[in-house]
Each structure stands twice: as structure tokens, then as C-alpha cells.
Amino acid sequence: MSSTFGRLYRVTTFGESHGPAVGVLVDGMPPGLAVDADAIQRELDRRRPGQSALTTQRQEADRVEILSGVFEGVSLGTPIAMLVRNTDARAKDYDALKGVFRPGHADYVTFEKYGVRDHRGGGRSSGRETVGRVAAGALARGALAGIGVHVVGGTVQVGSVVAHERDWSRVEENPVRCPDADAAQLMAALIEKVRDEKDSVGGVVEVVARGVPVGWGDPTMDKLDAAIAAAMLSIPATKGVEIGGGFGMVALRGSQTNDVFDGERYATNHSGGISGGISNGNEVVVRVAVRPATSIGRPQIMARQGGGTETVAIEGRHDPCICPRVVPVAEAMLALALMDAWLHQRALRGGEK
């Protein structure tokens, strides 16, 4: 099973949703960089369940334990292992699902591929796996900040409700993590409505990297936008990625979408900060389509493992909208892709950037 992302900054996650713990092994962190354990914990707190009435009510403290690779707050250049223990798993909530395949989930394909599966919350296919990504992403964000690269993000659409403002300073002021205060209220109301109906709703998460210098990425098979797209689509429940103008550009003409460069700056950013697979110095802008959560409280027809079907209501605690908790995960994955690209550029040209 592939659980590793990156080539020079290699991130391997481990653990199941209802196992003893989840975590990550980070290999390739340069030595001598400051590691802020509090910053890692802050990012995990943003991702953890039970934050508000709009998310799953599973209560996990998600306290990180740094087991190796760090001494006196500095990276050693050796593998960094981080562990988060599961303390509020309720495996019994999934007893009724042991012999059935849930619609929309990876139950069936996992069983067909491996011949065995962990039915408790989806095992490795659960969003719980992203704990390790966020911890590793926090490490990368700290390193990138040292050269002036910063990542922000937020929920910019829930169902048909679209955010029109991008005030990133407002994201943590509302439970939807929306950069538009007015849209945030409408989004929250919609999420509450589908929650009460025992259903779920999808949306769009946008992440932006500021300060990325010119030259990261490659012009052919290792394009920076390809690496970012792979990073985003590896997040559970993501079904589409746009960079810059994305799909909206297909209805326009080249005269409307070409970014004019005057030698110092771009007047527009339709390319989303990446030209020909290489960063161009503008903000890297990425949008991710997040499908409605597949675990809902309504009775659904499910296939039995031995054949036939039955109607089952999924018990347990689930998110009516995943977007608010996808935000820190998408930020982390963007940071991981950029960290890997930075290390490749350092190896190619030397220097810090």
C-alpha cells in the first residue's frame, strides 16, 4: 500500500481510524532547522474532530508526540517520527457494517484489492489518516516560512453558497473557515440543515501560497502544478483540482487569460502562479472540490459481502460537511509539495531558494 508522498521530503503516514494511534515518519528534513512543537500542535488542533456543532463529535485531543529527529528544538537531519494516539474510537459503532460495503466508500474496492479490510471507520481510507499529513505539513510550513513562503486557505463554497471575498484573516473567526464573513453565515446554516436531515453537503476549499520564488518545479513530467494536483487528490473525498483560472478559462480567449508580465510583476494571475510547470513568482492559487461526506445517518441500500443487499443506517459520528476540516489538510499538502520542490531546486542550483 502506498503511504508515502514526496521524493526528497518524504512523508509516510501510518495507522487506522480505530487503531491505537496514527502518525507520520518524515525523512529528508534538512538539519539545523527550528522545529516548533507548539506550531505543529496548533495545526493539529485546527484539523481535529469535535471543534464545533458543524463537525463530527468524536472527541480526540490529538496531542502530538515527537519521537525522534529533533533535539533541543532543532532538526537533526534524521527521520522525524510523530505519533498521535486515538483515545475516543468507538469500534462498536461499526459492528453492523462488518459484513456490508457502504455506498460511496472504499470498502468494496479495498476488499477486492487486498482480500481483507478494516471495517472500523474505513481503516486507512478514513479522514483520520490525515493527522500525519497535517503534522508533516506543519514541519514543512515552518521551514518554508524561513525563506518567506506562507500558505493560507479557507472554504470558498458549500453547496451553492459561494464566497466572494478573500479576507484570509477572517478564516479562523467562523466554524466553516470561510474568508467571507457574510457567506460563512449562509454556509453554516446550510450545513446545519443537511445535518438535521441526516445528510451531507460538499464544497470547495481554496489554498494560496505566497512568496514562492521563481523557478520551482519542472517543465515536463515533474511540473509543479502536477505535483500539487497529485497532493490534493490524495486527500480523502477530493474529486477535482483547479489551479489559477482553472475550468473557468475554457470559456474565455487567450487575449483574456494571458498574464502580462512587465519585468517586475504580473498584472493578472490566471495561471495561478505557475507557468509551464514552473513557479513564476506570483501567488500559487489552488482550489479543491470536496465531495459530500459518504457516511450519513439516513438508511441506505448496501451490498452484503456474501451477496445480496440490505438497508442499513450508518451509526457513529460524522461530518455533515468535510470542508472546514479539509482546509488545514489542503494547506499541509500544498506545503509538502512546495517543500519537495524547494529541496529539488536547492539540489539543482544550490543556495536557500
Buried (B, 14 or more C-beta within 10 A) or exposed (E): EEBEBBEBBBBBBBBBBBBEBBBBBBBBBBEEBEBBBEBBBEBBBBBBBBBEEBBBBBEBBBEBEBEEBBEEEEBBBEBBBBBBBBEEBEBEBBEBBEBBBBBBBBBBEBBEEEEEBBBBBBBBBBBBBBBBBBBBBBBBBBBBBEEEBBBBBBBBBBBEBBBEBBEBEBBEEBBBBBBBEEBBBBBBEBBBEBBEEBBBBBBBBBBBBBBBBEBBBBEEEBBBBBBBBEBBBBBBBBEBBBBBBBEEBEEEEEEEBEBEBEEEEBEBBBBBBBBEBBBBBBBBBBBBBBBBBBBBBEEBEBBEBEEEEEEBEBBBBBBBBBBBBBBBBBBBBBBBBBBBBBBBBBEEEEEEB
